[in-house]
Amino acid sequence: MGDVKNKVSIRRIIGNVVDKLQLEDVSSRISSMANWAVDAQLKIGSKSSYEKFECEIDVKNYRACLPAGYVHLIALKKDNDHLEVTFKDFTHFHKGSAPAKIDDPNDFNNGNKVRQAHPGVPNAHQIDLSGIFSDGDVINVTVSNDNCGNVSTNIYNYTVMPGDNLNSIVAAFVQQINTVNPPYTAVPDSTWFQIIGDTPLINMNVVVSTTSLTGNITTRVIQRRILPVEEATSDPENCKVNIKSTSSNLANKATHHLNDGMNSDSPILEGVTGNGFGHGSYTTSKYSISNGYIHFSGLKEGKVGISYMGIQLDEEGWPMIDEVHEDAVTHYLMWQSQWANFTRGKISGQAFQKLEDRWYWLCGQARGDDELPNEDELQYLANAWNQLIPLPNKNFF
């Protein structure tokens, strides 16, 4: 992040408010006060309200989270390409996976390989047992699943009995899991069993543990789910909706390609080829910003450089306030914190108005202080002014 010189913590601002208003309990107001502090910075709106930041963000499934403290975007850059923004309505490009190609070499249409809908693949985890489990050892398997936004957790416990071996323990877990009819199925083998989602729409997380000193239990993902792309049946109960990520009626990664006429193939987009005129067609990704995410049309995953104006945050994630703005932000919090008392008639309108007037005066003062040149800028102006002064006429000396 940026330099924290001449910055004060929001906790210091809140302490100022508590001291001036003699508040007794602010534990429930800290979050509101932090939001008011950011609001005050935005209202002051001068150069000391923000800082310029540059960092890399991770793109996954055509989107990336905006950085903490983000206020205004300056630019996005992928390698040597500056990405362009799109303001069209349909701009959420991460609606699903791309259609899979048919592997049959005989399936061609006018010389082009035919594509078909991806049927989807369910999520699958494998639980492996090894070593020796003794009588009384407890084995735990916890499965959390997300079925179309319906999240549930099942805990399966088994206490090892006399005569048990790895095979019988596996069988006991499989019977226990399948008996409760969850949205997944347990499939046994000799020393391991698999938990497989009933549909590709189910996402699972499996955690295992045991009290045994000589027996071991581990888990691993053997198949990550791939959602169906096209021709999904319309079944609201199982969250099967007919979403076609490649439909011309929805946004997809081919919607906002930008051909800038360069003579090289795109380093970003998949499947971009030459334009048939002796050189390649250079196509870059476009992006849109909404709900805390940046959505990309042609970048599925990777890293992107971002330059933005933002608010400095401390190590706990609280906004840092420029020292010049401390009085102004403090009085803005005092004014806002008394709003409820004013509406309930606990303080007079004259007192409330005085708080408001004081905030506006300090806001203007902070804005004016920010516009004053610093020492380096004053030296630069002095040098520039001295260059404008004409040299003395030699005839008078």
C-alpha positions in Angstrom: 0.0 0.0 0.0 1.0 3.6 0.0 3.0 5.7 2.5 1.2 6.2 5.8 3.1 9.4 6.7 0.8 12.1 7.9 -2.1 9.7 8.3 -4.1 9.1 11.4 -6.2 6.0 12.3 -10.0 6.1 12.3 -9.8 4.9 15.9 -8.1 8.2 16.8 -11.0 10.1 15.1 -13.5 8.0 17.0 -11.7 8.7 20.2 -11.9 12.4 19.4 -15.7 12.1 19.0 -16.1 10.1 22.2 -14.1 12.7 24.1 -15.9 15.8 22.7 -19.5 14.4 23.0 -18.7 12.4 26.3 -20.2 9.2 24.8 -20.4 6.2 27.0 -20.9 3.3 24.6 -19.7 3.4 21.0 -19.1 -0.3 20.4 -22.2 -0.6 18.3 -21.4 2.6 16.3 -17.8 1.9 15.2 -18.9 0.5 11.9 -21.2 3.4 11.2 -18.5 5.9 12.2 -16.0 4.3 9.9 -18.5 4.6 7.0 -19.2 8.3 8.0 -15.4 8.9 8.0 -15.1 7.6 4.4 -18.2 9.7 3.5 -16.6 12.8 4.9 -13.4 12.1 2.9 -15.5 11.9 -0.2 -17.3 15.1 0.6 -14.0 17.0 1.1 -13.0 15.6 -2.2 -9.6 17.1 -2.5 -6.2 15.5 -3.4 -5.5 14.5 0.2 -8.8 12.5 0.4 -7.4 9.7 -1.9 -4.1 8.1 -2.8 -3.0 6.4 -6.0 -2.4 2.7 -5.8 -1.1 0.1 -8.2 -1.2 -3.6 -7.6 -2.1 -7.0 -9.3 -5.4 -8.7 -8.9 -6.3 -12.3 -9.5 -8.9 -13.1 -12.2 -10.9 -16.3 -11.8 -13.8 -17.3 -14.1 -13.7 -14.0 -16.0 -13.9 -11.8 -12.9 -11.8 -10.3 -10.1 -12.6 -8.6 -6.8 -11.9 -4.9 -6.5 -9.1 -4.0 -4.0 -10.0 -2.9 -0.5 -10.2 0.8 -0.2 -11.0 1.2 -3.9 -12.8 4.5 -4.9 -12.1 5.2 -8.6 -10.5 3.3 -11.4 -7.6 4.8 -13.4 -6.6 1.9 -15.7 -6.4 -1.9 -16.1 -3.4 -3.5 -17.8 -2.7 -7.0 -19.0 0.9 -7.4 -20.1 1.3 -4.5 -22.6 -2.4 -4.1 -23.2 -4.6 -1.4 -21.6 -8.1 -2.9 -21.4 -11.1 -0.9 -22.4 -14.4 -0.5 -20.5 -17.8 -1.3 -21.8 -21.0 0.3 -20.5 -23.5 -2.0 -22.1 -26.2 -3.6 -20.0 -25.2 -7.3 -20.5 -21.7 -7.3 -19.1 -21.5 -10.3 -16.7 -19.3 -12.5 -18.8 -18.8 -15.3 -16.3 -22.1 -17.0 -16.8 -20.7 -20.5 -17.3 -18.0 -22.6 -18.9 -17.3 -22.6 -22.6 -18.8 -25.4 -24.6 -16.6 -28.5 -25.0 -15.3 -29.6 -28.4 -16.3 -32.9 -29.9 -13.3 -35.2 -30.0 -14.6 -37.2 -33.0 -12.5 -36.2 -36.0 -15.3 -37.1 -38.4 -17.7 -34.4 -37.0 -17.0 -31.4 -39.2 -19.4 -28.9 -40.7 -18.1 -27.0 -43.7 -14.6 -27.6 -42.6 -15.1 -26.4 -39.1 -15.1 -28.6 -36.1 -18.5 -29.0 -34.5 -19.1 -27.9 -30.8 -21.6 -29.4 -28.5 -23.0 -28.7 -25.1 -20.9 -29.8 -22.1 -22.9 -32.3 -20.1 -21.3 -31.2 -16.8 -19.3 -33.2 -14.3 -20.2 -33.7 -10.6 -17.9 -32.9 -7.7 -16.2 -36.0 -6.2 -14.0 -36.5 -3.1 -12.1 -39.6 -2.1 -11.6 -40.6 1.6 -8.6 -43.0 2.1 -8.1 -45.1 5.2 -4.7 -46.6 6.2 -2.8 -48.0 9.2 -4.4 -49.8 12.1 -7.4 -48.5 14.0 -7.9 -49.8 17.6 -11.1 -50.4 19.6 -12.6 -47.1 20.7 -10.9 -45.0 18.1 -13.3 -42.3 16.8 -13.3 -41.4 13.1 -15.1 -38.3 11.9 -16.2 -37.2 8.3 -17.8 -33.8 7.9 -19.4 -33.0 4.5 -20.6 -29.5 3.8 -22.5 -29.0 0.5 -23.9 -26.1 -1.4 -26.9 -27.1 -3.5 -28.0 -24.1 -5.5 -27.4 -21.7 -2.5 -28.9 -24.2 0.0 -25.9 -24.9 2.3 -26.1 -27.8 4.8 -23.5 -29.8 6.8 -23.7 -33.4 7.8 -21.3 -35.0 10.4 -20.7 -38.7 10.3 -19.0 -40.4 13.3 -17.9 -44.0 13.7 -16.4 -45.6 16.8 -14.2 -48.6 15.9 -15.5 -51.9 17.3 -13.7 -55.1 18.2 -12.9 -57.0 15.0 -13.2 -54.0 12.7 -10.8 -53.6 9.8 -10.4 -51.0 7.1 -13.0 -52.8 4.9 -15.7 -52.9 7.6 -15.0 -49.2 8.6 -15.5 -48.2 4.9 -18.7 -50.2 4.7 -20.0 -48.6 7.9 -19.4 -45.1 6.7 -21.0 -45.7 3.3 -24.1 -47.2 4.9 -24.3 -44.3 7.3 -24.0 -41.6 4.6 -26.4 -43.2 2.1 -29.0 -43.9 4.7 -29.7 -40.1 5.4 -30.3 -39.5 1.7 -28.1 -36.4 1.2 -27.6 -34.7 -2.2 -24.5 -36.9 -2.8 -23.7 -40.7 -2.8 -21.0 -42.7 -1.1 -19.4 -45.4 -3.2 -17.2 -48.0 -1.4 -14.0 -49.8 -2.3 -11.6 -51.9 -0.1 -9.8 -49.2 1.9 -11.4 -46.1 0.6 -14.7 -44.6 -0.4 -15.8 -41.8 -2.7 -18.4 -39.1 -2.1 -19.9 -38.0 -5.4 -22.4 -35.2 -5.9 -25.7 -36.3 -7.4 -25.6 -33.5 -10.0 -22.9 -31.1 -11.3 -24.8 -28.4 -9.5 -23.7 -29.6 -6.0 -20.4 -28.3 -4.6 -18.9 -30.0 -1.6 -16.2 -29.6 1.1 -15.0 -32.7 3.1 -13.1 -32.5 6.4 -11.9 -35.7 8.1 -10.3 -36.4 11.5 -9.6 -39.3 13.9 -8.5 -39.8 17.5 -6.4 -42.9 16.5 -2.7 -42.9 17.0 -1.9 -45.6 14.5 -4.7 -45.2 12.0 -4.9 -42.5 9.3 -7.7 -40.9 7.3 -7.2 -38.4 4.5 -9.3 -36.8 1.8 -8.7 -35.4 -1.6 -10.7 -33.9 -4.5 -10.6 -36.3 -7.4 -13.0 -34.4 -9.6 -14.0 -30.8 -9.6 -17.5 -30.0 -10.7 -18.1 -28.6 -14.2 -21.6 -27.1 -14.6 -23.6 -27.9 -17.7 -23.4 -25.2 -20.3 -26.4 -25.8 -22.6 -29.7 -27.6 -22.7 -30.0 -27.8 -18.9 -33.5 -28.9 -17.9 -35.7 -26.3 -16.2 -36.1 -27.7 -12.7 -36.2 -25.0 -10.0 -36.1 -27.5 -7.2 -32.7 -28.8 -8.3 -31.6 -25.4 -9.5 -31.4 -26.6 -13.1 -32.0 -23.6 -15.2 -31.5 -23.2 -19.0 -28.4 -20.9 -18.9 -26.5 -20.8 -22.2 -23.3 -19.0 -21.7 -22.8 -19.0 -25.5 -26.2 -17.8 -26.3 -26.4 -14.6 -28.5 -29.1 -13.4 -26.1 -26.7 -13.2 -23.1 -23.3 -11.7 -22.5 -20.4 -14.0 -23.3 -16.7 -13.6 -23.8 -17.1 -13.0 -27.5 -19.6 -10.1 -27.1 -17.2 -7.2 -26.6 -14.1 -8.1 -28.5 -12.2 -5.0 -29.8 -10.3 -5.3 -33.0 -7.6 -2.6 -33.1 -6.1 -3.6 -36.4 -2.7 -4.6 -35.0 -0.7 -7.3 -36.8 -0.3 -9.9 -34.1 -2.5 -12.5 -32.6 -4.1 -11.8 -29.2 -2.1 -12.9 -26.1 -5.3 -12.7 -24.1 -8.2 -14.3 -25.8 -8.7 -17.9 -26.6 -9.1 -19.1 -30.2 -8.2 -15.8 -31.9 -6.7 -16.3 -35.4 -5.5 -14.3 -38.3 -8.0 -12.1 -40.3 -7.1 -13.6 -43.7 -5.3 -10.4 -44.9 -1.8 -11.6 -44.3 -1.6 -10.7 -40.7 -3.3 -11.5 -37.4 -6.3 -9.7 -35.8 -5.3 -8.3 -32.4 -8.3 -8.6 -30.1 -8.3 -7.4 -26.5 -10.6 -8.0 -23.6 -13.2 -5.5 -22.4 -14.3 -5.1 -18.8 -17.2 -3.8 -16.7 -17.4 -3.0 -13.0 -20.4 -3.9 -10.8 -21.1 -5.1 -7.2 -17.5 -5.1 -6.1 -16.3 -7.1 -9.1 -14.5 -6.4 -12.4 -16.0 -8.6 -15.2 -13.8 -9.5 -18.2 -15.0 -10.6 -21.6 -11.8 -12.4 -22.8 -9.7 -13.2 -19.7 -10.8 -16.3 -17.8 -8.0 -16.4 -15.3 -4.6 -14.9 -14.6 -3.3 -11.6 -13.2 -4.2 -8.1 -14.2 -2.5 -4.9 -13.1 -4.8 -2.2 -11.7 -4.2 1.5 -11.1 -6.8 3.2 -9.0 -7.5 6.0 -6.6 -8.4 4.7 -3.1 -8.3 5.3 0.6 -5.4 4.2 2.7 -6.3 1.3 5.1 -4.5 0.3 8.3 -3.5 -3.2 9.1 -7.0 -3.9 10.5 -8.7 -2.7 7.4 -9.9 0.6 8.9 -9.6 3.8 6.7 -6.7 6.1 7.4 -7.4 9.8 7.5 -5.1 12.6 6.3 -3.9 14.6 9.3 -5.0 17.8 7.6 -8.6 16.4 7.6 -8.7 15.2 11.2 -10.7 18.1 12.6 -13.1 18.1 9.7 -13.8 14.4 9.8 -14.1 14.5 13.6 -16.8 17.2 13.4 -18.6 15.3 10.6 -18.8 12.2 12.8 -20.1 14.4 15.7 -22.8 15.9 13.5 -23.9 12.5 12.1 -23.8 10.8 15.5 -26.3 13.4 16.9 -28.8 13.0 14.2 -30.9 10.4 16.1 -30.9 12.6 19.2 -32.0 15.6 17.1 -34.9 13.7 15.6 -36.0 12.5 19.0 -35.8 16.0 20.5 -33.0 15.3 22.8 -30.9 18.2 21.6 -32.0 21.5 20.3 -32.1 22.5 16.6 -29.7 25.3 17.4 -27.1 22.9 18.8 -27.6 20.6 15.9 -27.3 23.4 13.4 -24.0 24.6 15.0 -22.5 21.1 14.5 -23.6 21.2 10.9 -22.1 24.7 10.3 -18.9 23.7 12.0 -18.5 20.7 9.7 -19.1 22.7 6.6 -16.6 25.4 7.7 -13.9 22.8 8.5 -14.7 20.9 5.3 -13.9 24.1 3.3 -10.8 24.7 5.4 -9.5 21.2 4.8 -10.2 21.6 1.1 -8.4 24.9 1.0 -5.4 23.6 2.9 -5.1 20.8 0.3 -4.9 23.2 -2.5 -2.0 25.2 -1.0 1.3 24.2 -2.6 3.8 22.3 -0.6 7.4 23.4 -0.1 8.6 21.8 -3.3 5.8 23.3 -5.3 6.4 26.7 -3.7 10.1 26.5 -4.7 9.1 25.5 -8.3 6.7 28.5 -8.5 9.4 30.8 -7.1 11.9 29.6 -9.7 9.3 30.0 -12.5 8.5 33.6 -11.3 12.1 34.6 -11.2 12.5 33.5 -14.8 9.8 36.0 -15.8 11.6 39.0 -14.2 13.5 40.8 -17.0 17.2 41.4 -16.6 18.3 44.9 -15.6 19.1 47.2 -18.5 22.9 47.5 -18.8 22.6 51.2 -20.0 21.7 52.3 -16.5 24.7 50.8 -14.8 
